[in-house]
């Protein structure tokens, strides 16, 4: 009889604890298909130069990615790109790029692009674009302003990507990486 009473008390306490979690909102992640944060969270998506693929097939593949410094440099003018994967519903807030340049061409040492492409049509649009302007020979960084319309991520309709085009060859220019900052209010897609 004592064992039965103890079992019922333990079961009652367990049910009470679960009800308490539900009432406090802690159990939402367990019971809801989408967990929502009370305040927007900040996330970062980094792009290492080794993540980039050459954009043009008809040019020779003569580029170098340094193991120690992680810098991408070229001996021919060329562009590189990669896909960008951030959570559905996130808001893209900023893109920062790192590079170094000690020379320039008619169009500058390099430019950077963040873009999205509709899955159905393939006709993409820019979310952000910037030409490198710091020509000191030292590693520099630039913030790229992102457009409001494309800043809300919709993975159902769009694919996202990043590209860098280099117009000055090594050792006068190198791409050193990028970081996309975004905010999100749900856990996962």
C-alpha positions as CSV (number, residue, x, y, z in Angstrom):
1,X,0.0,0.0,0.0
2,X,2.8,2.4,0.9
3,X,4.5,1.7,-2.5
4,X,1.3,2.5,-4.3
5,X,0.9,5.8,-2.5
6,X,4.6,6.7,-3.2
7,X,4.1,5.9,-6.9
8,X,1.0,8.1,-7.1
9,X,2.7,11.0,-5.3
10,X,5.7,10.7,-7.7
11,X,3.4,10.6,-10.7
12,X,1.5,13.6,-9.5
13,X,4.8,15.5,-9.0
14,X,5.9,14.6,-12.5
15,X,2.6,15.8,-14.0
16,X,2.9,19.0,-11.9
17,X,6.4,19.6,-13.2
18,X,5.4,19.1,-16.8
19,X,2.4,21.4,-16.4
20,X,4.7,24.0,-14.8
21,X,7.0,23.8,-17.8
22,X,4.1,24.3,-20.2
23,X,2.8,27.3,-18.2
24,X,6.3,28.9,-18.0
25,X,6.9,28.5,-21.8
26,X,10.0,26.4,-21.4
27,X,8.4,23.3,-22.9
28,X,7.4,25.1,-26.1
29,X,10.4,23.7,-28.0
30,X,9.3,20.2,-27.0
31,X,5.7,20.7,-28.1
32,X,5.7,23.2,-30.9
33,X,7.0,22.6,-34.4
34,X,8.7,26.0,-34.5
35,X,10.5,27.4,-31.5
36,X,10.4,31.2,-31.3
37,X,12.9,33.3,-29.4
38,X,11.5,36.3,-27.4
39,X,14.3,38.5,-28.8
40,X,16.0,38.3,-32.2
41,X,19.2,36.3,-32.1
42,X,22.3,37.2,-34.0
43,X,24.0,34.6,-36.3
44,X,27.1,34.7,-38.5
45,X,27.9,32.9,-41.7
46,X,31.6,33.1,-42.7
47,X,33.0,32.6,-46.2
48,X,36.6,31.3,-46.3
49,X,38.4,31.9,-49.6
50,X,38.8,28.1,-50.0
51,X,35.0,27.9,-50.2
52,X,35.0,29.8,-53.5
53,X,34.9,28.2,-57.0
54,X,36.0,29.9,-60.2
55,X,33.1,31.4,-62.1
56,X,34.5,31.2,-65.7
57,X,35.2,27.8,-67.3
58,X,37.2,29.2,-70.2
59,X,40.0,30.8,-68.2
60,X,43.0,28.9,-66.9
61,X,42.7,27.8,-63.2
62,X,45.7,29.8,-62.0
63,X,44.9,30.9,-58.5
64,X,46.4,30.4,-55.1
65,X,44.8,30.1,-51.6
66,X,47.4,30.5,-48.9
67,X,47.3,27.9,-46.1
68,X,48.7,30.2,-43.4
69,X,47.0,33.5,-44.3
70,X,43.9,32.1,-46.1
71,X,44.2,34.7,-48.8
72,X,43.0,34.0,-52.4
73,X,45.1,35.6,-55.1
74,X,45.0,35.2,-58.9
75,X,47.3,35.6,-61.9
76,X,44.5,36.3,-64.3
77,X,41.5,38.6,-63.9
78,X,38.6,36.4,-62.7
79,X,35.6,36.0,-60.5
80,X,34.8,33.4,-57.8
81,X,31.5,32.5,-56.2
82,X,29.9,30.3,-53.6
83,X,26.5,29.5,-52.2
84,X,25.3,31.0,-49.0
85,X,23.0,29.1,-46.6
86,X,21.3,31.0,-43.8
87,X,18.0,30.1,-42.0
88,X,14.7,30.7,-43.7
89,X,13.1,33.8,-42.4
90,X,16.3,35.4,-41.2
91,X,17.1,39.0,-41.9
92,X,20.5,39.8,-43.5
93,X,21.9,42.8,-41.6
94,X,25.5,43.3,-42.8
95,X,28.2,41.8,-45.0
96,X,31.9,42.5,-44.1
97,X,34.7,41.6,-46.4
98,X,38.5,41.4,-45.8
99,X,41.1,41.9,-48.5
100,X,44.3,43.6,-49.3
101,X,45.2,45.6,-52.4
102,X,48.3,47.6,-53.3
103,X,47.4,48.4,-56.9
104,X,44.3,49.1,-58.9
105,X,43.0,48.8,-62.5
106,X,40.4,50.9,-64.4
107,X,37.6,49.2,-62.4
108,X,39.4,48.9,-59.1
109,X,41.3,46.0,-57.5
110,X,38.1,43.9,-56.8
111,X,34.4,44.0,-56.1
112,X,32.1,42.0,-53.9
113,X,28.5,40.9,-54.4
114,X,25.8,39.2,-52.4
115,X,22.9,38.0,-54.6
116,X,19.8,35.9,-54.6
117,X,18.4,33.9,-57.5
118,X,14.8,32.8,-57.8
119,X,14.6,29.0,-58.0
120,X,11.9,29.1,-60.7
121,X,13.3,31.7,-63.2
122,X,17.0,31.9,-62.5
123,X,17.0,35.6,-63.0
124,X,18.8,36.9,-59.9
125,X,19.3,40.2,-58.3
126,X,21.9,41.9,-56.1
127,X,21.4,42.3,-52.4
128,X,24.7,44.1,-51.9
129,X,27.6,45.3,-54.0
130,X,30.8,47.2,-53.2
131,X,34.1,47.9,-55.0
132,X,37.2,47.7,-52.8
133,X,38.5,51.2,-52.1
134,X,41.3,50.8,-49.6
135,X,44.6,50.4,-51.5
136,X,47.2,50.4,-48.7
137,X,48.8,47.0,-49.3
138,X,47.7,46.0,-45.8
139,X,44.7,43.8,-45.0
140,X,41.6,46.0,-44.8
141,X,37.9,45.5,-44.4
142,X,34.7,47.0,-45.8
143,X,31.1,46.9,-44.8
144,X,28.6,46.3,-47.6
145,X,25.2,47.9,-47.4
146,X,22.4,45.3,-48.1
147,X,19.2,46.2,-49.8
148,X,16.0,46.0,-47.8
149,X,13.9,44.0,-50.3
150,X,16.4,41.1,-50.5
151,X,17.5,41.2,-46.9
152,X,14.6,38.9,-45.7
153,X,15.7,35.3,-46.4
154,X,13.1,33.2,-48.3
155,X,14.7,29.8,-48.9
156,X,11.4,28.5,-50.5
157,X,11.7,30.9,-53.4
158,X,15.4,32.0,-53.6
159,X,19.0,30.6,-53.5
160,X,21.7,32.9,-52.1
161,X,25.3,33.4,-53.1
162,X,28.4,35.5,-52.7
163,X,31.0,36.5,-55.4
164,X,34.3,38.3,-55.6
165,X,35.8,39.6,-58.9
166,X,39.5,40.3,-58.8
167,X,40.8,42.8,-61.4
168,X,44.4,43.0,-60.1
169,X,46.7,40.0,-60.0
170,X,49.0,38.8,-57.2
171,X,50.8,39.9,-55.3
172,X,49.0,43.2,-55.6
173,X,45.6,42.0,-54.4
174,X,44.1,39.2,-52.4
175,X,40.7,38.3,-51.0
176,X,40.8,37.2,-47.3
177,X,37.3,36.3,-46.4
178,X,33.8,37.6,-45.6
179,X,31.3,37.4,-42.8
180,X,27.5,37.7,-43.3
181,X,25.6,38.8,-40.1
182,X,21.9,38.0,-39.8
183,X,19.2,38.0,-37.2
184,X,16.6,35.2,-36.6
185,X,13.7,34.6,-34.3
186,X,13.1,30.9,-34.8
187,X,15.3,27.8,-34.3
188,X,16.0,26.3,-37.6
189,X,14.2,26.3,-41.0
